[in-house]
Amino acid sequence: MNLPKKVKIVEVGPRDGFQNVKDFIETKDKIEIIKKMVDAGAKHIEITSFVHPKWVPQMKDAKEVLEEVKDCIGDREVELIALVPNKYGALKAKEAGAHTITYVISASEAHNKANVNRTIEESFKELEDIQKELGDVKFRLALATTFGCPFNEKVPTSRIIEMAKRGLSMGADKILLADTIGSASPLKVKNIISEITKEMSPEHFVTHFHDTRGMGLANTLVALNENITYFESAVGGLGGCPFAPGAAGNIATEDLVNMLHSMSIETDIDLNKTGEVIDLIREKVKSPIVSHMASLCKEQ
C-alpha cells in the first residue's frame, strides 16, 4: 500500500455535525466544545456556517461563535474555517475573522439548485465576485455530490475535473471532494480520484466522506492509497447535509484517528482527549453518538 507518514484532519463537527441538531445548542456550549477540540489537537476546524438562520437555525450565532473562539485560541496555530453559501455570507465570515471560507458548488445541477437555488455557472460567477473581496482570507471550493447525487443525476468525472481546475485557477487553497449522501464505494472512489489526479496533484484535494452505508473508512483508505492526505471528519460521527435526502453522519474523527494511528500514520489529534470532547457533546448536544471508538478512546 502507498501510505503517507502523516495526514491532516479538518474537524467539521461544529458546522456539519451541529447543523442538523434540532434543539439549539447554546452558544457558550459550542464554544466550550470547540475549545476542547483545540485542546485535543485539532489544527483545522470548520467552525460554523454563515447561512441564513431561516434555512439552518442552528447557525444563527455564527458571528458570536467565530469571534469568541478566535479570541480564546489566541496565538495558537489553528485554522478557523467557515462555510458560506453566497457573497453575503463570505463577507460576514471575513468580518468575523475567519481564516478560510468554504464555498460549496455541487457537481450536480439538481443538487446545486436545491442547495443554493443557482445553476453551477451562476455559483461560479458569484465565487468570482467573492474572491475579489476576500483579501488575506483563503477559500476552499467544495464540490458537493462528487460521488453521487440524491436526485439521481449522473455526474461525469470530466465535470468534476473541469470544476476543480476552474477553482484552482481562481486561487482556491483546496478542492474538497464531498460524498454528500454517503453513496461512495471504494471502487468508485478509486476510479474518480485516480482520474482527477492524472490531471492535478493530489496535494490540492481534501475528501469528505459520509458513513451512510458504513463505507466511510474503507473509502478513506482508498483515498490514502491514491495519495490524498487531507480528510474531513466529525467527532462522534455527527452530521449530514440538510438538503440531501438520505444523508447521514460524517466519518467519526475518533474512528478515523484510531485507524490511522493503528497504521503508524501520524495526525495531530490526541485520541484520549477526543474522548473528553465526546463526553462534553453527550452532555450538551441532543444527538446520538454513533462512532465505534466513542466509548473506547479514553482507554487508548
N, C-alpha and C positions, 0 to 999 in steps of 0.2 A: 504493500500500500504506500501511496505517496502522501505522507502525513507531515504537517508542519511542526515546529518545536513550540510555537506559541500562537494563540489566536486572540482576537479582540471580541468582546461581547458587549452589545448595546442592550442595556436593561430597559425594556419598554413597559414594565408593569404600571408605572404611574400614569401612562397615557393609554396604551392599548389594553392593559389589564384592568384599568378602572372604568373605562368609558361606558361599558355596558352594565355596570353595577347600578341597580335601580335606586337603592337608598343612597342619598347623598352622603359622601364621605366628608367629614368635617375638614376644613382647610388645614387646621393645625395637625390633624391626624395624617393627612397626606404628606405634610412637611416632615413630620416625625418619621414616617416610613421611608421617605427618600433619604433623610439623613442616615438612617440605619443602613440603607443600601450603599451609601458612600462609605460608611464605616466598614462594610463587608468587602469593599474593594472595587465597587463599580466606578469605572472611569468614563463611561459614556452612558448617559441616561436620557431617554426620551421622556421628558418630564411632564408634558401636558399638551393640549391641543387648543389653538386659538380658533375655535369654531363657534358659530352662533349657538348660544345655550338652548335655543328652541329645538335644535337638532340633536345636540349632545349636552343635556343639562348638567351632567357630572363635571363638565369642563368650564363651568361658569366662573370659577375662581382662578382661571389660568394665570392672569397677571399677578395676583397675590402669591400664588404658589411659586412661580418663577422668581419673582423679586425676593421673596423670603429665603428660598433655597440658595440663590446666588449670594445673598448676604451671609448665610450660615456657613457655606463652604469656604468662604474667604479666598485664600490664595492656593487652595488645593487644586491640582490639575484634574478637573472633572469637566467633561464636555456636556453642557446642558442643551438638549435638543428639543425643539417644539415643532409639532406637526401643524401645518396650516393648509386650509382648503382654497385660499384666494389671497389677493393682494392686501386686502384689509387686514386679514389675519397675520400676514407676513410682517406688515408694518407694526402691528401691535406687539408681535413677538420680538421684533427688533427693539422697540421702545422699552420693553420689559427686561431686556438684557440677554436674550437667547444667544448662544454662541453659534448655533447651527439651526436652520429650519429644514424640515422635511416637507416637500411639496409632492402631492400624490397625483399622478395621472394613470388611469387604468389603461392597460393594453387592450382592453375590451371596450368598444364603443358603448355597448349596452350598459356595462357597469359604470363607466365614466359618467354617463347620463344620469344613472340612478344615484351616484355618489355625490357629484357636484353640479349636475344639470348643465353639462357642457359637452361638446364634442372634444375629441382628442386634440384637434388642431386649435380649438378655442382655448384649451388649457395651456398648450404650449405658448400661445400668444400672450396669455396672462403671465406665464413664467418669465417671458422676455421682459415684461414690464416690471415684475418683481425684482429680477436680477439687477436692473438698473438702480434700484433703491436700496439694496442691501448693504452697501459699503463693506465693512470688515466682516459681516455676518456670512458664514458659509451656507451653502444649501446642498441638500441631497435630493435627488429625484427618485421617488418611489414608484416603481411600475407595478401597480396592483394587477391581480389576475394573471400574472406571468405563467402560472402553471395550471390555470383553469378558471372558467367564468361561471358564476352562479346562474347566468341566464342562457347557458348553453351556446354562447358564441364561440366559434373556433378562433383561437388566437395564434396566428402563424409566428414561428420563431423569427422570421425575417422582419416582422413588425417590431418585435421586442428589440432586435439588434438595431434597427433604424432609430427607434426611440432612445435607446441607450446612447448611441453615437451623437444624436442631437443634444441630449442632456449634457454629455461631456464637452461638446463643442461650445456650449453655453456657460461652461465653468463649474458644473456640478462637482462637488467634492467626492461623492459616491453615488453609485446607482444601486438602488435597493430592488432586489427581485423578490416579489411577495407572493406567497402561496395563500391568497386571500381566503379561500374556502377549505383549505386543507386537502385539496384533491390531488396533490403531487404524489408520485410514486418514485422509488429510487431510479427506475429506468427512465422515467420522464425527466427527472432532474438531471441525470447524466446526459441525456440527449440534448436538452435545451442548453445547459451550461457549457457543454463541450462545443456546441455550435457558436455560442456567444463568444467564448474565449478564443476561438480561432480568429476573431475579428478585433478583440480588445483584451487587454491584460486583465487577469483575474483580480489584481490588486484594486481595481476600480469598483468591485462589486461586494455587496452585502446581501445575505439571504435572510428571509423572514418566513419561517415555516410554521404552520399551524399543525396541531396534532389531532385534528378532527377524526381521522381514520387510523390513528395510532402509528403513523409512519414518520413522525417528525424527526426523531433521532436517526432513523435509517436514512432519511433524506439528507440530514446534516452530514452524515458520514460520507455519502456520495459526493456532496459538495466539497468537503475537505479533500477528498481524493482528486477533485478537479481543481485544486489549488486555491479554493476560496478560504479566506482566513478571518472573515468578519461576519459575525452572526448576531441576530436579534433573538431575545427570549424574555420571558416574564416570570418573575418569582411566583411560585405557586401554580403556574400554568394558566393564569387568568387571561381573559381577553377574547377578542373576536371582532370582526367588522360588523357594525350595526346595519350596514346597507348591503350585506351579502348574506342572503338566506342560507342557513345551514352552517355558517361559520362557527367554529368552536374555539377553544383556547389555544394560546401560543404554546410552543415548547417551554417547559418549565426550566428556569435558569438553573435550579439545583440539579435537575436531571442532566442537563447539558454539561454543566461543570463536572459532575461526577463521571460522565462518560469520557470527557476529555482528559481529566486527571488520571483516570484508570489506564489511559493510553500514553501517559507521560507527556501530554500536551499541556503546556502552561497557560493559565489565564491569570487575571488579576484578582479573581474572586476567591474569597475565603469561604469554603463550604460550611464550616461550623457557624460562622457569623451570619450566613444566609439563613440558617435555622432561626436566628433571633428575629430576622425580618419576617419570616413566615409566622412566627408566634404573634408578632405585632399585627400583621394582616388579619390573622384569625380573630384578634381582639377588636379591631377597628373596622373591618370591612365585611359586609354581609354577602359573601360569595364563597362557594366551596373551593377548597384547595384540592387539586386533582393530581398532583405530581407523585411520582414513585418515591422520591427521596425526602419528602417533606417531614416525615417522622424519623428519618434516619440521619439527616445531615449533621445533627449535633453530636452524633456518636463517631463521626469520621476522625 
